[in-house]
């Protein structure tokens, strides 16, 4: 089980992502769009275009964890916004609310 603790850095991709991509595609998006290195232990949070699913990408020092949650009903209504329109920082308890 993965626990997101208050000392972890959490970055939220503001724009929706094509969920057909896997770990490699999301890691590339971290580098190219979010301008962050995915091997630093940062938690990356992505939302699907339909707003019904989210993915978390986390590197734990040995490999990547890719967590996927899809809602059976409804959509993720709240989603952080950013001044630059690309990435927003979030706190651990905010991720729990999502």
Beta strands, then each sheet from edge to edge (+ up, - down):
strand 1: 10-13
strand 2: 43-47
strand 3: 53-59
strand 4: 64-70
strand 5: 87-90
sheet 1: 4+ 3- 2+ 1+ 5-
end
